[in-house]
Amino acid sequence: MKFGVRKPSLRKSIAARTSVKRQIVHRAGLKMPRGYGWMRSPKKAAYNKVYNRTTFSIVCLLKKLFK
């Protein structure tokens, strides 16, 4: 598990938004409401919850500094 600052990856960010799987699910209207990740894959949801609480991005840090 990572703690501290996340390194932004432009390549991964673009890949996540333009993936074929995401486009198919989005256009088919199969999106689940927020919070349903626990029912879909609880192990991944638990990991993501801990990861998002223990790390922060450089962009969020800059927003807080210049707010």
Backbone as CSV, one residue per row, in Angstrom:
resi,resn,N_x,N_y,N_z,CA_x,CA_y,CA_z,C_x,C_y,C_z
1,MET,0.848,-1.176,0.000,0.000,0.000,0.000,0.889,1.232,0.000
2,LYS,0.489,2.214,-0.765,1.250,3.443,-0.887,0.757,4.485,0.118
3,PHE,1.683,5.278,0.635,1.353,6.385,1.526,1.997,7.640,0.979
4,GLY,1.320,8.758,1.048,1.910,10.016,0.621,1.415,10.479,-0.734
5,VAL,2.314,11.074,-1.513,1.961,11.720,-2.772,1.923,10.707,-3.915
6,ARG,0.856,10.791,-4.723,0.755,9.973,-5.934,1.420,10.712,-7.081
7,LYS,2.085,9.967,-7.958,2.659,10.556,-9.163,1.601,10.531,-10.260
8,PRO,1.280,11.661,-10.865,0.293,11.639,-11.937,0.866,11.000,-13.196
9,SER,0.061,10.195,-13.862,0.468,9.559,-15.097,-0.509,9.971,-16.191
10,LEU,-0.060,10.787,-17.111,-0.907,11.266,-18.196,-1.361,10.099,-19.078
11,ARG,-0.482,9.148,-19.328,-0.807,7.998,-20.174,-1.933,7.165,-19.564
12,LYS,-1.850,6.883,-18.262,-2.888,6.088,-17.595,-4.196,6.859,-17.500
13,SER,-4.115,8.162,-17.315,-5.299,8.988,-17.230,-6.074,8.979,-18.543
14,ILE,-5.359,9.106,-19.642,-5.986,9.072,-20.971,-6.526,7.681,-21.273
15,ALA,-5.768,6.647,-20.929,-6.188,5.270,-21.190,-7.473,4.929,-20.445
16,ALA,-7.630,5.413,-19.223,-8.821,5.123,-18.439,-10.062,5.770,-19.043
17,ARG,-9.899,6.927,-19.655,-11.044,7.636,-20.208,-11.414,7.172,-21.608
18,THR,-10.497,6.527,-22.305,-10.752,6.149,-23.691,-10.762,4.647,-23.909
19,SER,-10.852,3.855,-22.850,-10.816,2.405,-23.014,-12.097,1.912,-23.691
20,VAL,-11.983,0.840,-24.425,-13.120,0.247,-25.130,-14.153,-0.255,-24.124
21,LYS,-13.685,-0.887,-23.041,-14.590,-1.420,-22.024,-15.442,-0.303,-21.421
22,ARG,-14.827,0.827,-21.116,-15.572,1.947,-20.533,-16.609,2.483,-21.509
23,GLN,-16.241,2.593,-22.776,-17.167,3.111,-23.782,-18.380,2.206,-23.947
24,ILE,-18.164,0.886,-23.935,-19.263,-0.072,-24.092,-20.226,0.020,-22.914
25,VAL,-19.690,0.021,-21.692,-20.528,0.091,-20.490,-21.278,1.417,-20.449
26,HIS,-20.606,2.504,-20.791,-21.212,3.830,-20.732,-22.353,3.956,-21.740
27,ARG,-22.137,3.496,-22.955,-23.152,3.634,-23.998,-24.317,2.671,-23.818
28,ALA,-24.059,1.538,-23.156,-25.131,0.572,-22.920,-26.017,0.985,-21.742
29,GLY,-25.588,1.969,-20.990,-26.372,2.446,-19.856,-26.306,1.508,-18.665
30,LEU,-25.194,0.784,-18.514,-25.046,-0.180,-17.429,-24.295,0.390,-16.232
31,LYS,-24.305,1.708,-16.101,-23.580,2.331,-15.002,-24.310,2.092,-13.693
32,MET,-23.560,1.761,-12.664,-24.148,1.551,-11.344,-24.097,2.856,-10.564
33,PRO,-25.037,3.047,-9.648,-24.995,4.233,-8.792,-23.769,4.217,-7.880
34,ARG,-23.427,5.381,-7.347,-22.287,5.480,-6.437,-22.504,4.573,-5.233
35,GLY,-21.435,3.905,-4.811,-21.512,3.053,-3.640,-21.786,1.592,-3.958
36,TYR,-22.118,1.267,-5.193,-22.404,-0.108,-5.559,-21.142,-0.920,-5.811
37,GLY,-19.980,-0.303,-5.716,-18.721,-1.023,-5.883,-18.545,-2.101,-4.830
38,TRP,-19.120,-1.874,-3.647,-19.032,-2.870,-2.572,-19.757,-4.147,-2.967
39,MET,-20.837,-4.034,-3.734,-21.569,-5.229,-4.162,-20.901,-5.874,-5.368
40,ARG,-20.325,-5.062,-6.229,-19.719,-5.571,-7.458,-18.399,-6.275,-7.182
41,SER,-17.506,-5.634,-6.450,-16.224,-6.251,-6.097,-15.756,-5.658,-4.767
42,PRO,-16.105,-6.299,-3.661,-15.794,-5.746,-2.332,-14.301,-5.634,-2.045
43,LYS,-13.503,-6.556,-2.557,-12.058,-6.521,-2.304,-11.432,-5.276,-2.935
44,LYS,-11.810,-4.991,-4.171,-11.291,-3.828,-4.877,-11.800,-2.537,-4.240
45,ALA,-13.056,-2.532,-3.804,-13.639,-1.350,-3.172,-12.929,-1.026,-1.860
46,ALA,-12.617,-2.062,-1.084,-11.920,-1.853,0.190,-10.512,-1.305,-0.056
47,TYR,-9.812,-1.862,-1.036,-8.463,-1.385,-1.375,-8.511,0.075,-1.806
48,ASN,-9.449,0.417,-2.675,-9.547,1.782,-3.181,-9.878,2.778,-2.073
49,LYS,-10.717,2.371,-1.127,-11.072,3.268,-0.029,-9.849,3.596,0.822
50,VAL,-9.052,2.583,1.151,-7.840,2.797,1.946,-6.822,3.600,1.149
51,TYR,-6.625,3.265,-0.125,-5.649,3.943,-0.972,-5.973,5.428,-1.106
52,ASN,-7.245,5.743,-1.324,-7.632,7.142,-1.506,-7.534,7.957,-0.226
53,ARG,-7.590,7.301,0.931,-7.449,8.022,2.196,-5.992,8.194,2.616
54,THR,-5.093,7.337,2.129,-3.696,7.393,2.558,-2.792,8.111,1.566
55,THR,-3.300,8.423,0.380,-2.490,9.119,-0.619,-3.197,10.388,-1.064
56,PHE,-2.442,11.280,-1.708,-3.023,12.486,-2.270,-2.232,12.863,-3.504
57,SER,-2.877,13.562,-4.434,-2.221,13.933,-5.673,-1.590,15.316,-5.543
58,ILE,-0.672,15.593,-6.417,0.001,16.895,-6.429,-0.999,17.989,-6.772
59,VAL,-1.953,17.674,-7.649,-2.973,18.651,-8.045,-3.822,19.062,-6.840
60,CYS,-4.236,18.098,-6.020,-5.033,18.414,-4.822,-4.218,19.247,-3.840
61,LEU,-2.937,18.949,-3.733,-2.070,19.708,-2.850,-1.960,21.161,-3.293
62,LEU,-1.799,21.374,-4.615,-1.716,22.738,-5.144,-3.025,23.491,-4.966
63,LYS,-4.150,22.800,-5.124,-5.446,23.453,-4.934,-5.602,23.943,-3.508
64,LYS,-5.171,23.139,-2.546,-5.290,23.553,-1.147,-4.359,24.712,-0.803
65,LEU,-3.168,24.731,-1.426,-2.217,25.803,-1.166,-2.673,27.142,-1.724
66,PHE,-3.280,27.116,-2.921,-3.659,28.368,-3.588,-5.141,28.659,-3.493
67,LYS,-5.813,28.104,-2.507,-7.246,28.327,-2.334,-7.517,29.658,-1.688
